[in-house]
Amino acid sequence: MYANSTGPYSRLEDHHAMSGPNYDPLPLTTDHRDDVPYNTPLSPRMSGVHSPETDHLHLHDDLPPGAARPRFMGTALHDDGPQPRESYASSNTSFPVVDDYNSSVYGLNPDNQAAQQRDNSYYSLGYRDDPHDSDFRGSPNPVAMKNNPRRMWIIGGIVLAAIIVIVAVVAAVLTVVHHNSSDSDVSGGASKGSKASGTSSGASPTATSKGSQALAVTGGDGSTVTTDNGTTFTYSNSFGGYWYWDENDPFNNGARAQSWSPALNETFQYGIDKIRGVNLGGWLNTEPFISPALYEKYLDAATPAIDEWTLSVNMAADTANGGLSQLEDHYKTFITEQDFAQIAAAGLNWVRIPLPYWAIEVRDDEPFLAKTCWTYFLKAIQWARKYGIRINLDLHALPGSQNGWNHSGRLGTINMLNGPMGLANAQRSLDYIRILAEFISQPQYKDVVAMFGVTNEPFAPTFGQENLARYYMQAYDIVRTASGTGEGNGPFISFHEGFMGLSNWFGYFTNSDRTSLDLHPYLCFNAQSADPYSARDTEPCTTWGANQNASMSAFGLSTAGEFSNAINDCGLYVNGVGLGTRYEGNYTGGPWPVIGSCEQWTDYQSWDASLKQDIQQFALASMDALQNWFFWTWKIGNSSVTGKVESPAWSYQLGLQEGWMPADPRVAAGTCGNTAPWQPPLQSWQTGGAGAGQIPATFTSSYAWPPTSISGGGAATDLPTYTPTGALPTLPAPAFTKSAGGTVDAGSGWLNSADNTGMNVAIPTCNYLDPWIGNAAPPSPLCGAAARRDTVPDPVITPPPS
């Protein structure tokens, strides 16, 4: 997560004076100013904003036992100055309503506007006479109808009879008989044999059966849903959404989350259709403040649980309570199918799912529970498909750690693109990107897993924007090799801005095929304030809006992959285990002034209606300013000590239940004033159209892989690297069995059979350090005489893109 403010940080060059809170300085360094040598400490002017520390000794050695390095402390430049938020209430207008014979949209829209917007119109299940609908059949001739009353009566009678028949059929189809079979491990992905629009070959809603019992395959508000383990619940969605699941056609993409969101078998128009999403943080990639009960159990251990590494070590030793399998118990219960139904009912159409690299494999002494969370990601695909929700898959934890924070798997040092194992860990990370890309780009999954965040929060201030751009360029080539180019082939590729600020990426990846920038803006880790929500409810507008507009124009699709309602750092383990809070003045690494007690900010049960309304106003301002967003996070688990949520400002689900999150996120449109909104559409190449994939050769050569040198390591030729000779661990697909017998093709796990280069593995005659080593000298001698090493080009100085 990432704290954005108006302070100067991300652009390391002279800039107009900006006002902002004071921050504790850090020994940051830079390598992307022409007049400043690499590793030169930043001046006070450049380090006046609090960001994740880059020096292990700066904050870590004085931490108390069990304390975690703070997770969310980065900040980037608000380089356009405070301006009113500029948003665009995106929609697709339907045809003008001329008279009551023109379209049923006239009758379905209560305000009967002359031009209707998708966000304000209601696509009722079963209607097929909207001019926007692919099955539109036209409307009757009003003059002919008026002049022939007898014909009107005849046609009316026919229509009435048809309606009676349709109602009877639909009622039969939507009758749900309880599924009494045993628990199933069925999981699944996207549209089998999908057409260009993603339409499944078996899209018509028909009843399926389990033995002699009929099961509904689709339903809207008030229908009964049967889950894959046989339990049932009532689907409540007042926004016109409908679910769809047929075990005989498990890759059918017929579901729609809401009337205004394109169904999975329809095109999502990026830049026009809004991404209103939520993270499923802490589920498959655990974090102490999201799932505190997991960690509280081992706080008194010899090595307290402060990240998933130490949690896994403690669990593995705790055989009396199930050992490491306790993590699977968490996967089973923390997020379930009903969460996906509730997310659609909340007006949300996307989920961002953090996934760690150990979903694929672990090596050496890495203690993580390997491969198991992949099984639950497959379930997430099935549930998202069932309720019409798209997935942004985010590779959240990489070998060696890309940022040194607890959510990367292990708290400590940065070892990806940094340090003596920085290049080897990057090679390994790129392999995992490739394995995931090959799976999710298959036709069965591509319409559901529609976006791929290739690396969460890489900390470029440590290893440099140039090397991050090289890594991103290689990741881009890998994903497009797996999926092919052009709209409809493979996912949108999301690049986190690496704490450099959005504007520092303008000019990069021009003409790339469907790439987007990811920003994680937070206000809560800046200087703390006693001001209430009512005094800060326009801050998101003035802090974030203009930057998002500029990035949508200059780069392309720009999303807020994370943001929350928090305006201070109060909350159990929000900064990490044992770190305290800035707000209460006990934050490790201070001193920080005491602002007050955090109790008022965490005791949500005492919040009155006025405070909840103020928090909701802050949420609306954030949504409007950020335009395309994923709230962090859907759910915060209860503390095992207090029995309740201790970080309430971070939970979308709790906010809905308690009344401080909007029941309909569309009402956010216009909150910031819309004084100068970004105007769609995106350029053609930005959405996979004409020119997509034609990145200038000057850029690809300037940012070729591998890097010539690694921060904290030296010349790439002097560092350990792997060789691509290992067997590729293809990800398994789910298994489906039809009710009438037979199986379903769920894909091989690998789309491009020509993409057959081996996995990067250790060279037998070479010496390697621990991938999580931190600062150390490269091994010497590096390799035996018989070792073959990949050629690394001589170092070159590359100018930034114009």
Residue, then its C-alpha position, 0 to 999 in steps of 0.5 A: m500500500y502506498a501513501n500519496s500526498t502533496g509532498p515532493y518525493s517521486r519526481l527527483e528533480d527541481h519542481h515548483a514548491m509544494s505544501g504538505p505535512n512534514y515527514d521524518p527523513l530517510p536516507l533515500t538515494t536516486d539513480h535517475r537524474d542526469d546530474v546526480p550520480y547513482n546512490t547519491p543521498l537525496s537532499p532534505r528537499m528530496s527526502g521530506v516525505h516518509s517512505p519505506e526505508t531503503d537501509h536495513l539499519h535505518l529502522h530495523d535494528d532498533l525494533p522490539p522483538g516481533a516488530a514488523r517493518p512498516r508496510f505502507m509508508g511510500t509517497a509520490l509527488h502530487d505534481d499538478g498541485p491541489q485542484p478539484r477532482e475531475s471525474y467522468a461518470s462513464s456510461n454508454t448512452s442508449f438510443p434516444v427515446v422518441d416515443d413509447y414505441n421506440s424502446s422498452v428502455y423508456g418504460l424501464n427508466p423511471d425518469n424517461q430521459a431522452a438519452q439514457q446512460r448505462d449506469n442509470s438504466y436497468y437491463s431486466l433479465g429476459y428483456r431482448d428489445d433494448p437497441h443496445d442488446s445483441d438480440f434486439r428485434g426492433s419495435p413495432n410500427p406505431v402508425a400501423m398499430k394505431n390504424n388497425p385496432r383489430r391487429m392490436w388486439i390480435i397481437g396483444g393476445i399473442v403476446l399475452a399468451a407468449i408471456i404466460v408460456i415464458v413465465a411458466v418456463v422461467a419459473a420451472v427453470l429457476t426452481v431450485v431443488h436442494h443439492n444433497s450431494s457430498d462436498s465437491d472440490v469443483s473449481g473453474g474458469a472462463s468461457k469454453g469455446s468462447k467467441a470474440s465477445g466471450t459468449s459461451s456456446g451454451a449460453s441459453p439458460t436451461a435446467t441441469s440435473k443431479g441424479s433425478q433432481a433439477l437444479a437452476v442454472t441462473g437466477g436474479d434477485g431473490s433466487t435460491v443459489t446452490t453452492d458447490n458443497g450443496t448448501t443454499f442461500t438466497y441471492s439478493n441483488s437489487f441492481g439487476g445482476y444475475w448469476y449463472w452456473d451450469e455444471n454441464d457448461p462450467f465455462n459459460n460466461g452468461a452472468r452479469a454482476q449488475s445491470w450497468s456492468p457488462a456481462l462476462n460474455e460482453t466486452f468491457q470497455y476500459g476507460i468507459d465502463k468503470i472498474r469498481g472493485v475490491n481486494l480480497g487481501g489477506w486471503l491467499n497471501t496473509e497479512p497480520f492486520i487483515s487476519p490477526a487471529l492467525y498471528e495472535k496465536y504465535l505472538d509469544a513464540a520463540t520467534p513471533a509470527i510477524d509475516e507469513w514466513t514466521l507464521s508458517v514456521n510456527m504453524a509447521a511446528d504446531t502439529a497438535n493443532g494441525g500443523l501447516s494445514q491450518l493455513e488451508d483452514h483459513y483459505k476455506t473459511f475466510i472467503t467463500e462463494q457467498d462473499f462473491a455474491q455479496i460483492a456483486a450485490a454491493g455494486l462492485n464488478w471486479v475483485r483484485i486477488p493477491l496471490p503469492y509465488w508459492a502458489i506455484e512452488v517453493r525451493d530450498d528452505e522456504p517454509f510456505l505452504a506450497k501450491t495449496c492456495w492455487t486450488y482456492f484461486l481456481k475456486a475464486i475463478q469459478w465463483a467470479r464467473k458465477y456472479g459475473i465478476r472480473i478478476n485482477l490477478d496480482l502477483h503479491a509476493l516474489p522470491g527474496s521480496q520485492n520491497g522488504w515488507n511483511h506482505s511480500g512473504r518475509l519481512g526484512t531486506i529487498n532481494m529482487l533486483n537488489g543485492p547479490m541475488g537480485l538478478a537470480n530472484a528476478q529471473r525466477s519471478l519472471d518464470y512465475i509471471r510466465i506460468l501464470a500468464e500461460f494459464i490465465s490466457q487460455p480461452q476458458y479463463k481469459d474473460v474472467v481473469a481479465m487483468f494481471g498485476v505482474t508485481n505488487e509494490p516493487f520498491a524502485p527507490t532502492f533498485g532504480q526505475e531503469n531496472l524496474a522498466r527493464y523488468y516490466m518490459q520483459a514481463y510484458d513480452i512474456v505475457r504477450t508471448a503467452s497470450g498473443t496480441g490484440e484485444g481479447n487475447g490475454p489480460f490487461i497488464s498492470f504495472h505498479e508505479g514502484f513509488m516513483g509517481l505516475s508522471n514519471w512513467f509518462g512516455y514509457f511503453t508507448n503503443s504497448d498492447r493493453t498496459s495500465l498503471d497501478l497506484h496505491p494512494y493512502l492518506c493515513f501514513n502521512a503526518q497524523s491529525a486530530d481533524p475529523y472526517s468532516a474536515r478531510d472529506t475533500e482531501p482525496c479530490t484535491t490530492w488524487g483527482a488531477n493526477q489520475n486524469a493526467s495519467m489516463s491521458a498521458f499513459g492510458l488506463s490508470t487504476a488505484g489498485e488499493f485505497s482505504n477509508a483510513i485517515n490515520d494509522c490506527g488499527l491493530y497491526v496496520n503498521g506491522v506487529g508490535l510497531g505501535t502507531r504514529y497517532e498515539g506517538n508510540y510508533t517504533g522509529g519515532p519520535w512522533p507527537v501524541i495526537g490522541s487515543c486510537e480507541q475512538w477510531t477502532d471502536y466502530q460500535s460506538w460510532d454514531a450516524s453523523l460520523k458514519q455519514d462523514i466516513q461515507q462522504f470520504a469514501l465517495a470522494s475517494m471513489d470519484a477522484l480515483q475513477n477506476w479503483f479497488f478498495w483495500t480490502w473486502k474483509i478484516g478478520n476479528s481479533s482473537v483477543t477482543g473478538k471484533v474487527e480492530s481496523p474497521a476503516w479498512s473493511y468494505q464488508l463491515g462498512l456496508q453492514e454498519g452503514w459507512m460505505p455506500a450501498d451503491p458506489r455509483v452515487a460517488a460520481g460528481t462528488c468532487g465537482n467534475t470541473a475538468p473531467w478526463q474525456p474518454p475514450l482511451q487511444s486505440w492502441q491502449t485498448g488493444g486496437a490499431g497500433a497495439g504492440q508496436i512499441p518503438a524499437t528505441f524503447t525496447s532496446s534501451y530497456a532490454w533484459p537483463p540489466t547491466s548492473i544491480s543495485g547493491g550487487g554490482a555488474a550483472t556479469d559478476l552475480p549469480t544467475y540461473t539457467p533455463t534448463g529446468a522442467l516447467p511446473t504447469l499449473p493444474a486445471p480444475a476437474f469438472t464432471k457432467s451430470a450425464g457423465g463425461t468430463v469437460d475440457a478445462g485446458s492444459g494449463w499452458l496456452n502457447s505450446a511454442d513457448n517451451t523454454g525451460m525454467n530457470v534453475a541453479i547451474p550445478t557448478c555455480n555457487y549461490l547465496d541464500p535468495w533472502i540473504g540481504n547485503a552480502a558479497p557475491p560468492s567467490p568463485l562464482c562458477g566452476a570452469a565447466a559452467r555455462r552462463d547466459t551472456v549479459p551485455d556490456p553496460v550502457i547508459t540509456p536516456p529516459p524516454s521523451 
